[in-house]
Every structure is written in C-alpha cells, then in structure tokens.
Amino acid sequence: MALHSFDFCLVYAFVIFVFVPAFFIQSEAAVKKYQFDIKVKNVSRLCHAKPIVTVNGMFPGPTIYAREGDNILVNVTNHAQYNMSIHWHGLKQYRNGWADGPAYITQCPIQTGKSYTYNFNVTGQRGTLWWHAHISWLRATVYGAIVIMPKQGTPFPFPQPHFEANLILGEWWNSDVETLVKQGNALGLPPNMSDAHTINGKPGPLFPCSEKHTYVIEVEQGKTYLLRIINAALNDELFFGIANHTMTVVEIDAVYVKPFTTNSILIAPGQTTNVLVHANQNPNRYFIAARAFDDAPVPVDNKTATAIFQYKGVPKTLIPKLPLLPLPNDTTFALSYNQKLKSLNTPKFPANVPLKVDRKLFITVGLGTNPCPSCVNGTRLAASLNNITFVMPQTALLQAHYYNISGVFRTDFPDKPPTPFNYTGAPLTANLRTVVQGTRVSKIKFNSTVEVVLQDTNLLTVESHPFHLHGYNFFVVGTGVGNFDPAKDPAKFNLVDPPERNTVGVPTGGWTAIRFRADNPGVWFMHCHLELHTGWGLKTAFVVENGPGPQYSILPPPKDLPRC
C-alpha cells in the first residue's frame, strides 16, 4: 500500500487562486497523513488586523485531498489558548465515532499543548465535504475543505471539467468571537452579528479597505469549471451566483444529483454544493457573490461578499458586473430551488430510501426564554427540541455509552412534543416558551429505519433551521409550509429519488421529513447548524445500539483519546 505524507507550511497572500485538475490523485487507495497545528495568528481583513485561531497558519485552513477508499490520519496539535476538537463534516465514520469530533459528544476536547490523531476511512463516499472546529464558536475561523475523488478510473457521472476550485463561504467578526459570545451569554442576548461575509476568507471590494482582500478565479473562454461550494458561515443561509453565468448543480453534500441549471443556488450552513460553470461569456470580469437569505423577522448580516470570475487576458482595471441574486426574503425561490434537488438514482448510484419505517419521531423546533435574574429583562434566550434544551455533559456521551457510565445522560428524549399545539399559529400561549433542561437522547435499535419530522414553531418567532445529523446521510422525503399533517402529508412524500444529504434546512414556519437506516452504531449528534441556536440548546443525540457480532459494534477507543 502506498504511503503519502502531506506537509503544510505557513502560506498567506492577499489574492490566491489555485485550480486543481479534475483527476489529480494517481495512486490507488492509500494512507494519507496530515498535520494540523492550531495556533493564533494575526490576519488582516477589512480595515485592520486581529488575532484569530488558524490551522497551519492558514485561513481558511488546508484542504484534505483523498480518494474513495483511503485511510486518513490527521494529527491535531493544539497550541491555542482554547480547548479544541475537529469535526469531519459529512464523513460517516462507520463504527468509529471516536473520530467524529464534536466536543463532549464523541470526545473530550484537545487541551492546550496536547495532541490527538483522528484516524478514519473514506468508505462509499466521494465528493465535497469539509472540516471545522466543533466547540464553542471557534469554527468562525477554523475550517477547511475535504475533496474526495472517486476510485481510480471512475469518471464523474457528468461532463468532465477542465479544472476545479474550492469556494468556502464564511463570516467575519472584527472583534474576538469568543469574547462576544461570553458577553451575550452573560446578558441573555445574542452576540453581535458578523461584520462581513467572506469567500475563501476574503470579503471582496464592496467592503471598505478591502481591495486587497478579494479572491480571484482566472478562467479561459470555452472551458468548463467545477466549483466546490461550502457554506462555513456560522449563522446565515446564503444565496450564491456568478454574474451573466448559469450553473449546473451536479452534487450536494457529496452525493450526486440529477443535474439542473440555475442562475442562483441556496446553501445553508454546513451544506456543500458542486456546480459546473461554462466560461462562455464575453471575456470580462464578473462578480461571484454571496449574501444572506432571510425570510424571518430576525437580524442577519445582509452584506454581500464577492470574488471575481476573471477571463484570462482581461485587464484588472475593468469593473466587474454583479449577479442578480434573489431578494433576501425570496421564500418562493428557496422552496422552488430545494424542490429541484433529486438523487441521481441510477443502478450505480441508487437511492435506497427506507419504505417501511420502524420508528417515527416528531420533533418541534422552538426558540424561547427562561428566567435569568442577572440578565437583561430578567430572561435568557433559549432553544429547544420537543421543549427540551440540551445540556452539554462533562463526560463525552460516547465514552459514557461505551463504558456504561451512569448519570451522564438519559435515553428518554420524547418521540413527540409533550404538549401538542398550533405550532406555527399566533398568538401562542406564553407558558409554552419556558423550556426544561436536560441531557436527554433517543436510543435507536441497530439497523432499524427511522423517520424524523422536524417542525418549526412560533414560540418566540418562526425561523429557518439547518439541521445536521452526524454519522449518517439521510433522505429528505418531504417538506412543507405550516403544520405537518400526519394524515395527508406522507402521501406526498418522494420515496423514489429524494435528495440524500447530511444537512437539511427546515423552512421558516414549516417542516421537513427525513429518513435513514440506523446501521452505524455509536452516539451521533443532531443539531441546528446555526451556531447561535446550537449554543442555546437546539440539539440532541441518537444512541444507536450495537448490532449482532463485533463487526457491527463500536470499535474500541484509540489510546490517545483526549480526557476531560
């Protein structure tokens, strides 16, 4: 077996553009080794520099390149002042929750001065995923792409691009994020919203003092480019487009889809989308743009981040054209776009949708308040699933489950809300806004099929929520606006070619239904990928029992697993 070692060094430039050929790995399945050194580094953005937490001195962090079937070893050494853990977002981690990464769920965090080696296999997956810090709000700057190529000799199921590039969408705060979060928690209020959106760590020339901070893609007329787009923003769903160019969507969350053409895409925090772009316009400079989708009565960072899609040989003095993105509150476009996403569902890439369901869960998603005498207005904002605000444990749940440590969590998370009500109606009874606290999870039988309906509520306000399930992909079999009707809505489910993904948006004032087969034993986090809501308790976990025999059971923990 070939052994490849990748060494990352400190690299930083104001404008970086790198294209990677579509087939860049020439070896068979191999062991890939990476070293992640987490440090604080001064980075200049907007009008001043500030220290941020980075990996290998890079922002965004290094890209992990692999091929389906590879074994990945990432040694993470924490030199920062914060405890740290890294989540490999979308990697299924079969039987290997020890490498999943969410702090106090599958591992204790890596303490300052300590190291931990994440050891995992890439099994049955290919496409674009990503990695990020999974503790507090540190993923504001600690994130990077994962690019998984198909097995050697296996082409993409769409026209082969000439080149490809990663575009990571993010958020930027001029102040220290961790300080803002602590201040907000002390007051019982949300922290300040971000000061900018970014594309590959750069806000673009629409921001003051940012002319140097623009990501540029140089293209040649007549060639096709594969763009791997990742939404690493903490709290905003984003519209994305390229002026005068259409995009063909070919993949979401590392799963191929039936290709379709669009002028704009919608991408929620945690999601990835691959698009083909044909450079078929008059040679010029065109803006790539991303801005927030917001159809709820809550404040968001509504500033537009830009990069430049520049044809080769065109003078850099030309003023780029902006794309016509949907209006920030264009719910119609958002719902219509998501309805176009369908699994490829071919013999080679089937959509194995569970048709028979063993376990049904109906989970309400709510924002509310709890009493807090020291907070502003005497209340603290909270979030809950089925009226339960999840309390993070002091011992990692997976360790408690594996070693049968009692008192860490309870397995009585309710399958439905304790009090039925008109979930999206108004006005709502005030006493429903007070939530209970606890570390409560759902126990799931191995290999059982599960259906989860996530229902937004109007307890404090309606709002969209992108939910991420660790350890699994799932099929999005249905979605709708208003209250889910168990008598009528299941008849409309798509059980033939629904989109398969790891992160799904629950629409504002609506619901989403997902299905998956619980064939991966362990403890698997499910949470809103808006960091604000996760911090308020909008999360839970599934404890999936072992199957028959050791080959269907959780692997033993590694010797260097961090301790709490």
C-alpha positions as CSV (number, residue, x, y, z in Angstrom):
1,M,0.0,0.0,0.0
2,A,1.4,3.4,-1.0
3,L,2.1,5.9,1.8
4,H,1.7,9.6,1.1
5,S,2.7,12.4,3.6
6,F,1.5,15.9,3.1
7,D,3.3,18.7,4.9
8,F,1.6,22.1,5.3
9,C,3.5,25.3,5.8
10,L,2.5,28.9,6.6
11,V,1.1,30.4,3.4
12,Y,-0.7,33.7,3.1
13,A,-1.4,36.0,0.3
14,F,-4.0,38.7,-0.4
15,V,-5.1,37.1,-3.7
16,I,-4.8,33.4,-4.1
17,F,-6.3,31.4,-7.0
18,V,-5.5,27.7,-7.5
19,F,-7.1,25.3,-9.8
20,V,-6.9,21.6,-9.3
21,P,-7.3,19.3,-12.3
22,A,-10.3,17.0,-12.1
23,F,-8.1,13.9,-11.6
24,F,-5.1,14.8,-9.5
25,I,-4.5,11.7,-7.4
26,Q,-2.8,9.0,-9.4
27,S,-2.4,6.4,-6.6
28,E,-4.8,3.6,-5.5
29,A,-6.3,3.6,-2.0
30,A,-3.6,4.9,0.3
31,V,-2.9,6.1,3.8
32,K,-2.9,9.9,3.8
33,K,-1.2,11.7,6.7
34,Y,-1.9,15.3,7.7
35,Q,-0.6,17.5,10.5
36,F,-2.9,20.2,11.9
37,D,-1.1,22.7,14.1
38,I,-3.7,25.0,15.7
39,K,-2.3,28.5,16.6
40,V,-3.3,32.1,17.0
41,K,-2.2,34.3,14.1
42,N,-2.7,37.9,13.1
43,V,-4.7,38.2,9.9
44,S,-5.6,41.5,8.1
45,R,-9.2,41.8,7.0
46,L,-11.3,44.9,6.2
47,C,-9.5,47.8,7.8
48,H,-7.3,46.3,10.5
49,A,-5.6,43.1,11.6
50,K,-6.7,40.9,14.5
51,P,-5.5,37.6,16.0
52,I,-7.6,34.6,15.0
53,V,-7.3,30.9,15.6
54,T,-5.9,29.1,12.5
55,V,-4.7,25.7,11.3
56,N,-1.2,25.7,10.0
57,G,-1.3,29.5,9.8
58,M,-3.9,29.4,7.0
59,F,-7.3,31.0,6.8
60,P,-9.3,29.1,5.6
61,G,-7.3,26.0,6.7
62,P,-5.7,23.4,4.5
63,T,-7.7,21.2,2.1
64,I,-7.7,17.5,2.7
65,Y,-7.4,15.6,-0.6
66,A,-8.3,11.9,-0.6
67,R,-9.8,9.2,-2.8
68,E,-12.7,6.9,-2.0
69,G,-11.3,4.0,0.0
70,D,-8.3,5.9,1.5
71,N,-7.4,5.9,5.2
72,I,-6.9,9.4,6.7
73,L,-4.7,10.2,9.6
74,V,-4.8,13.8,10.9
75,N,-2.6,14.6,13.9
76,V,-4.1,17.7,15.6
77,T,-1.8,19.6,18.0
78,N,-3.4,22.4,19.9
79,H,-1.2,25.4,20.5
80,A,-4.1,27.9,21.1
81,Q,-5.4,29.0,24.4
82,Y,-8.8,27.3,23.8
83,N,-9.7,23.7,24.1
84,M,-10.3,22.3,20.6
85,S,-12.0,19.5,18.6
86,I,-12.3,19.0,14.9
87,H,-15.4,17.5,13.1
88,W,-15.1,15.9,9.7
89,H,-18.5,17.1,8.5
90,G,-20.3,14.6,6.4
91,L,-17.8,11.7,6.9
92,K,-20.0,8.7,8.0
93,Q,-17.3,7.3,10.4
94,Y,-18.6,3.7,10.4
95,R,-18.5,2.3,13.9
96,N,-15.9,5.0,14.6
97,G,-17.5,7.8,16.5
98,W,-14.1,8.4,18.2
99,A,-13.0,10.3,15.1
100,D,-16.2,12.3,14.6
101,G,-15.1,15.2,16.7
102,P,-18.0,17.1,18.5
103,A,-16.7,18.1,21.9
104,Y,-18.4,16.3,24.9
105,I,-20.4,14.2,22.4
106,T,-17.9,11.7,21.0
107,Q,-14.7,13.0,22.6
108,C,-13.4,15.3,25.3
109,P,-11.7,18.3,23.6
110,I,-8.0,18.5,22.9
111,Q,-6.5,20.7,25.6
112,T,-3.8,23.4,25.1
113,G,-0.5,21.7,24.4
114,K,-2.0,18.3,23.7
115,S,-2.4,16.3,20.5
116,Y,-4.9,13.8,19.1
117,T,-4.8,11.7,15.9
118,Y,-8.0,11.4,14.1
119,N,-7.9,8.1,12.2
120,F,-10.8,7.3,9.8
121,N,-11.6,5.6,6.5
122,V,-13.3,7.1,3.5
123,T,-15.9,4.4,2.7
124,G,-18.5,4.6,0.0
125,Q,-18.2,8.4,-0.3
126,R,-16.9,10.8,-2.9
127,G,-17.4,14.5,-3.5
128,T,-17.1,17.7,-1.4
129,L,-17.2,17.7,2.4
130,W,-15.5,19.9,4.9
131,W,-14.0,20.0,8.4
132,H,-14.4,22.6,11.2
133,A,-13.9,23.2,14.9
134,H,-16.7,21.7,16.9
135,I,-16.5,23.6,20.2
136,S,-18.0,27.0,21.1
137,W,-17.8,29.4,18.1
138,L,-14.3,28.6,17.1
139,R,-15.4,27.3,13.7
140,A,-15.7,31.0,12.8
141,T,-12.1,30.7,11.5
142,V,-11.1,27.0,12.0
143,Y,-12.4,25.3,8.9
144,G,-11.4,23.9,5.5
145,A,-12.5,21.7,2.6
146,I,-12.4,17.9,2.1
147,V,-12.2,16.8,-1.5
148,I,-12.8,13.1,-2.1
149,M,-12.1,11.8,-5.6
150,P,-13.9,8.7,-7.0
151,K,-12.0,5.4,-7.1
152,Q,-9.2,5.2,-9.7
153,G,-10.6,5.0,-13.2
154,T,-14.1,6.0,-12.2
155,P,-15.3,9.2,-14.0
156,F,-17.8,11.7,-12.7
157,P,-21.4,11.0,-13.9
158,F,-21.4,14.4,-15.6
159,P,-19.2,16.1,-18.3
160,Q,-15.6,16.2,-17.1
161,P,-14.5,19.7,-16.1
162,H,-11.2,21.2,-17.3
163,F,-10.4,22.5,-13.8
164,E,-11.9,22.8,-10.4
165,A,-11.7,25.2,-7.4
166,N,-13.0,25.3,-3.8
167,L,-15.1,28.3,-2.7
168,I,-15.7,28.4,1.1
169,L,-18.3,30.9,2.2
170,G,-17.9,32.3,5.7
171,E,-18.4,35.1,8.2
172,W,-16.0,37.6,9.7
173,W,-16.1,39.5,13.0
174,N,-13.9,42.5,13.6
175,S,-14.0,41.6,17.3
176,D,-12.9,38.4,19.1
177,V,-15.8,36.0,18.6
178,E,-15.3,34.1,21.9
179,T,-15.5,37.4,23.8
180,L,-18.7,38.4,22.1
181,V,-20.3,35.0,22.8
182,K,-19.4,35.3,26.5
183,Q,-20.8,38.8,26.7
184,G,-24.0,37.8,25.0
185,N,-24.5,34.7,27.3
186,A,-24.0,36.9,30.4
187,L,-26.7,39.3,29.2
188,G,-29.0,36.5,28.0
189,L,-28.9,38.0,24.5
190,P,-27.4,37.0,21.1
191,P,-23.9,38.3,20.4
192,N,-23.3,40.9,17.7
193,M,-23.9,39.7,14.2
194,S,-20.9,39.3,11.9
195,D,-19.3,42.3,10.2
196,A,-18.9,40.7,6.8
197,H,-19.4,37.6,4.7
198,T,-16.3,36.1,3.0
199,I,-15.4,34.0,0.1
200,N,-12.2,31.9,0.8
201,G,-11.6,34.2,3.8
202,K,-11.9,37.5,1.8
203,P,-14.9,39.9,1.8
204,G,-14.3,41.4,-1.6
205,P,-14.1,45.0,-2.9
206,L,-17.6,46.1,-1.8
207,F,-16.3,46.5,1.7
208,P,-14.1,49.5,2.9
209,C,-10.4,49.0,2.9
210,S,-10.7,45.5,1.3
211,E,-9.5,46.0,-2.3
212,K,-6.6,43.7,-1.5
213,H,-8.8,41.1,0.1
214,T,-10.5,39.6,-3.0
215,Y,-10.4,36.0,-4.2
216,V,-9.9,35.8,-8.0
217,I,-10.6,32.8,-10.3
218,E,-8.9,33.2,-13.7
219,V,-10.7,31.2,-16.4
220,E,-10.3,30.6,-20.1
221,Q,-13.1,31.1,-22.6
222,G,-14.8,27.9,-23.7
223,K,-13.6,25.8,-20.8
224,T,-15.8,24.2,-18.0
225,Y,-15.0,24.6,-14.3
226,L,-16.2,22.6,-11.4
227,L,-16.8,24.8,-8.3
228,R,-17.0,23.1,-5.0
229,I,-19.0,25.5,-2.8
230,I,-19.1,25.1,1.0
231,N,-21.2,27.2,3.4
232,A,-19.0,27.6,6.5
233,A,-20.9,30.6,7.8
234,L,-22.0,30.3,11.4
235,N,-25.5,31.7,11.2
236,D,-26.6,32.5,7.7
237,E,-28.1,30.7,4.8
238,L,-26.7,32.2,1.6
239,F,-27.7,32.9,-2.0
240,F,-24.8,32.4,-4.4
241,G,-24.4,33.3,-8.1
242,I,-22.0,34.4,-10.8
243,A,-22.9,37.4,-13.0
244,N,-24.0,36.5,-16.5
245,H,-23.3,32.8,-16.0
246,T,-25.6,29.9,-15.3
247,M,-24.6,27.0,-13.0
248,T,-25.4,23.3,-13.4
249,V,-25.9,21.7,-10.0
250,V,-24.4,18.2,-10.0
251,E,-23.8,17.3,-6.3
252,I,-24.9,18.2,-2.8
253,D,-23.3,17.0,0.4
254,A,-21.0,14.6,-1.5
255,V,-24.0,12.9,-3.2
256,Y,-24.6,13.2,-7.0
257,V,-27.9,14.7,-8.1
258,K,-29.9,14.9,-11.3
259,P,-28.2,17.9,-13.0
260,F,-30.2,21.1,-13.4
261,T,-29.3,24.6,-14.4
262,T,-29.9,27.7,-12.3
263,N,-28.8,31.3,-12.1
264,S,-28.5,31.1,-8.2
265,I,-28.2,28.5,-5.6
266,L,-29.3,28.4,-1.9
267,I,-26.9,26.9,0.5
268,A,-27.3,26.5,4.3
269,P,-24.6,26.5,6.9
270,G,-23.0,23.0,6.8
271,Q,-24.1,22.2,3.3
272,T,-21.9,21.7,0.2
273,T,-22.9,22.1,-3.5
274,N,-20.9,21.3,-6.6
275,V,-21.7,23.2,-9.8
276,L,-20.4,23.2,-13.3
277,V,-19.8,26.6,-14.9
278,H,-19.0,27.0,-18.6
279,A,-16.9,30.1,-19.4
280,N,-19.0,31.0,-22.4
281,Q,-19.4,34.8,-22.0
282,N,-17.6,37.7,-23.5
283,P,-14.2,38.0,-21.9
284,N,-14.6,40.3,-19.0
285,R,-14.5,40.4,-15.2
286,Y,-17.7,39.1,-13.4
287,F,-18.5,39.2,-9.7
288,I,-19.1,36.0,-7.8
289,A,-21.5,37.0,-5.0
290,A,-23.0,35.6,-1.8
291,R,-25.5,37.2,0.5
292,A,-27.9,36.1,3.2
293,F,-31.3,34.6,2.7
294,D,-33.6,35.9,5.5
295,D,-37.3,35.4,5.4
296,A,-37.7,35.6,9.2
297,P,-38.1,38.6,11.4
298,V,-34.6,38.3,12.9
299,P,-31.4,40.4,12.1
300,V,-28.7,38.9,9.9
301,D,-25.5,40.1,8.3
302,N,-27.0,41.3,5.0
303,K,-23.8,42.4,3.4
304,T,-22.7,40.9,0.1
305,A,-19.4,39.1,-0.2
306,T,-17.7,39.0,-3.6
307,A,-15.0,37.3,-5.5
308,I,-14.1,37.7,-9.2
309,F,-14.6,35.3,-12.1
310,Q,-12.0,36.8,-14.5
311,Y,-11.3,35.8,-18.1
312,K,-7.7,35.3,-19.0
313,G,-6.1,38.3,-20.6
314,V,-8.7,40.8,-19.4
315,P,-7.3,44.0,-17.7
316,K,-7.8,44.1,-14.0
317,T,-9.0,47.7,-14.2
318,L,-12.3,46.7,-15.7
319,I,-15.2,47.0,-13.2
320,P,-16.9,43.6,-12.6
321,K,-20.6,43.1,-13.1
322,L,-22.8,41.9,-10.1
323,P,-25.1,38.9,-10.5
324,L,-28.9,39.3,-10.0
325,L,-29.3,37.3,-6.8
326,P,-32.8,36.6,-5.4
327,L,-34.1,39.2,-2.9
328,P,-33.1,38.5,0.7
329,N,-36.6,37.4,1.6
330,D,-37.4,35.4,-1.5
331,T,-39.1,32.3,0.1
332,T,-40.6,31.3,-3.2
333,F,-37.2,30.9,-4.8
334,A,-35.8,29.0,-1.7
335,L,-38.7,26.5,-1.7
336,S,-38.6,26.1,-5.5
337,Y,-34.8,25.6,-5.6
338,N,-34.9,22.9,-2.9
339,Q,-37.7,21.0,-4.8
340,K,-35.4,20.7,-7.8
341,L,-32.8,18.7,-5.8
342,K,-33.2,15.0,-6.6
343,S,-31.0,12.0,-6.2
344,L,-29.4,10.6,-9.3
345,N,-30.9,7.2,-8.5
346,T,-29.1,5.0,-11.1
347,P,-28.0,1.4,-10.8
348,K,-24.5,2.6,-9.9
349,F,-25.8,5.4,-7.5
350,P,-29.1,4.1,-6.2
351,A,-31.4,6.0,-3.8
352,N,-32.1,3.3,-1.1
353,V,-34.9,5.1,0.6
354,P,-36.4,3.2,3.5
355,L,-40.0,2.4,2.5
356,K,-41.0,0.8,5.8
357,V,-40.4,2.9,8.9
358,D,-39.7,1.2,12.3
359,R,-39.5,4.4,14.4
360,K,-41.2,7.7,13.9
361,L,-40.2,10.9,15.7
362,F,-41.9,14.2,15.5
363,I,-39.7,16.9,16.9
364,T,-40.7,20.6,17.4
365,V,-38.0,23.2,17.0
366,G,-38.5,26.2,19.2
367,L,-37.0,29.5,20.4
368,G,-38.0,30.6,23.9
369,T,-36.9,32.2,27.1
370,N,-36.0,31.1,30.6
371,P,-35.9,33.2,33.8
372,C,-32.5,34.8,34.5
373,P,-32.4,37.4,37.2
374,S,-28.9,38.7,36.2
375,C,-29.8,39.0,32.5
376,V,-31.4,41.9,30.6
377,N,-35.2,41.9,31.1
378,G,-34.7,39.1,33.6
379,T,-34.8,36.4,30.9
380,R,-32.3,34.4,28.9
381,L,-32.9,33.3,25.3
382,A,-33.1,29.5,24.9
383,A,-33.8,26.9,22.2
384,S,-35.4,23.5,22.5
385,L,-36.4,20.3,20.7
386,N,-39.7,19.0,22.0
387,N,-39.5,21.6,24.8
388,I,-36.1,20.3,26.0
389,T,-32.9,22.4,26.0
390,F,-30.0,20.1,25.7
391,V,-27.4,20.5,28.4
392,M,-23.8,19.6,27.4
393,P,-22.3,16.9,29.7
394,Q,-18.9,17.0,31.4
395,T,-18.1,13.5,30.1
396,A,-18.3,12.7,26.4
397,L,-21.5,10.8,25.7
398,L,-19.8,8.2,23.5
399,Q,-17.4,7.3,26.3
400,A,-20.3,7.2,28.8
401,H,-22.2,4.8,26.5
402,Y,-19.2,2.6,25.6
403,Y,-18.0,2.2,29.3
404,N,-21.6,2.2,30.6
405,I,-21.0,5.2,32.9
406,S,-24.3,6.0,34.6
407,G,-25.7,9.5,35.3
408,V,-24.2,11.2,32.2
409,F,-27.3,11.2,30.0
410,R,-30.9,9.8,29.9
411,T,-32.4,7.9,27.0
412,D,-35.9,9.2,27.3
413,F,-35.9,12.0,24.8
414,P,-39.6,12.1,23.8
415,D,-40.7,10.9,20.3
416,K,-43.2,13.7,20.2
417,P,-43.7,17.1,21.9
418,P,-45.2,16.8,25.4
419,T,-47.9,19.3,24.6
420,P,-49.5,19.5,21.1
421,F,-50.4,23.0,20.0
422,N,-50.8,25.0,16.8
423,Y,-47.1,25.0,16.1
424,T,-46.9,27.9,13.5
425,G,-50.0,29.8,14.7
426,A,-50.1,33.1,16.5
427,P,-50.5,34.2,19.2
428,L,-49.1,31.3,21.2
429,T,-49.6,30.6,24.9
430,A,-46.8,32.2,26.9
431,N,-46.1,29.3,29.2
432,L,-45.0,27.2,26.2
433,R,-42.0,29.4,25.8
434,T,-40.4,28.2,29.1
435,V,-38.3,25.1,28.4
436,V,-36.9,22.3,30.5
437,Q,-33.2,21.5,30.6
438,G,-31.5,18.1,30.4
439,T,-29.1,15.8,28.7
440,R,-31.6,13.5,27.0
441,V,-31.1,11.4,23.9
442,S,-33.0,8.8,21.8
443,K,-32.0,5.2,21.9
444,I,-32.3,3.5,18.4
445,K,-32.2,-0.2,17.6
446,F,-29.4,-1.2,15.2
447,N,-30.5,-1.4,11.5
448,S,-33.9,0.0,12.3
449,T,-35.4,2.6,9.9
450,V,-36.1,6.0,11.3
451,E,-38.3,8.8,10.2
452,V,-37.8,12.3,11.8
453,V,-40.2,15.1,11.1
454,L,-38.7,18.5,12.2
455,Q,-41.4,21.1,12.8
456,D,-40.6,24.8,13.1
457,T,-42.6,26.7,15.7
458,N,-43.7,30.2,16.5
459,L,-43.0,30.0,20.2
460,L,-40.9,33.2,20.1
461,T,-40.6,33.7,16.3
462,V,-40.6,31.4,13.2
463,E,-37.2,30.9,11.7
464,S,-35.4,28.6,9.3
465,H,-33.1,25.9,10.9
466,P,-30.4,23.9,9.0
467,F,-30.1,20.5,10.8
468,H,-27.1,18.3,10.6
469,L,-27.0,14.7,11.6
470,H,-23.6,13.2,12.4
471,G,-22.7,9.7,11.3
472,Y,-25.3,9.4,8.6
473,N,-26.7,10.6,5.4
474,F,-30.5,10.8,5.2
475,F,-33.2,11.2,2.5
476,V,-35.2,14.4,2.5
477,V,-38.6,12.8,1.7
478,G,-40.8,15.8,2.2
479,T,-41.1,19.4,3.2
480,G,-43.8,22.0,3.5
481,V,-45.0,25.3,5.0
482,G,-47.2,25.4,8.1
483,N,-48.0,22.5,10.4
484,F,-47.2,18.9,9.3
485,D,-50.4,16.9,8.7
486,P,-49.7,13.2,9.6
487,A,-52.9,12.2,7.8
488,K,-52.2,13.9,4.5
489,D,-48.6,14.9,4.0
490,P,-46.9,11.4,4.0
491,A,-48.9,10.6,0.9
492,K,-46.9,13.4,-0.9
493,F,-43.5,12.1,0.2
494,N,-40.9,11.5,-2.6
495,L,-39.8,7.9,-2.0
496,V,-38.3,7.4,-5.4
497,D,-35.5,9.9,-5.8
498,P,-35.4,12.3,-2.8
499,P,-32.2,14.2,-2.2
500,E,-29.7,12.5,0.1
501,R,-27.6,14.7,2.3
502,N,-26.3,15.3,5.8
503,T,-27.6,18.8,6.5
504,V,-31.1,20.0,5.6
505,G,-33.0,23.2,6.1
506,V,-36.3,23.3,8.0
507,P,-38.2,26.2,6.3
508,T,-39.4,29.2,8.2
509,G,-42.8,28.3,9.7
510,G,-42.7,24.9,8.1
511,W,-41.5,21.3,8.4
512,T,-39.0,18.8,6.9
513,A,-39.2,15.0,6.9
514,I,-36.1,12.8,6.7
515,R,-35.5,9.0,6.7
516,F,-32.4,6.9,7.4
517,R,-31.4,3.4,8.3
518,A,-29.6,3.2,11.7
519,D,-26.8,0.9,10.6
520,N,-23.9,2.8,12.2
521,P,-23.6,2.0,16.0
522,G,-22.5,4.8,18.3
523,V,-23.6,8.2,19.7
524,W,-24.5,10.6,16.9
525,F,-25.2,14.3,17.4
526,M,-28.1,16.0,15.7
527,H,-28.2,19.8,15.9
528,C,-29.1,23.1,14.3
529,H,-26.1,24.3,12.3
530,L,-26.7,27.9,13.2
531,E,-24.1,28.3,16.0
532,L,-26.3,30.7,17.8
533,H,-29.1,28.2,18.2
534,T,-26.8,25.3,19.0
535,G,-25.3,27.3,21.8
536,W,-28.9,27.9,23.1
537,G,-29.5,24.2,23.3
538,L,-31.1,23.3,19.9
539,K,-29.5,19.8,19.8
540,T,-29.8,16.2,20.9
541,A,-28.2,12.8,20.0
542,F,-29.1,9.3,18.9
543,V,-27.6,6.4,20.7
544,V,-27.6,3.6,18.1
545,E,-27.2,0.2,19.7
546,N,-24.6,-2.4,18.6
547,G,-25.6,-4.9,16.0
548,P,-25.1,-8.7,16.2
549,G,-21.4,-9.5,16.5
550,P,-18.2,-7.4,16.7
551,Q,-18.3,-6.5,13.0
552,Y,-21.5,-4.4,13.8
553,S,-20.3,-3.0,17.0
554,I,-18.5,0.2,18.1
555,L,-14.7,0.0,17.6
556,P,-12.5,0.2,20.7
557,P,-11.4,3.8,21.5
558,P,-7.9,4.8,20.4
559,K,-5.2,5.0,23.1
560,D,-4.6,8.8,22.6
561,L,-8.3,9.7,23.0
562,P,-8.4,13.1,25.0
563,R,-9.5,13.0,28.6
564,C,-11.9,15.5,30.2
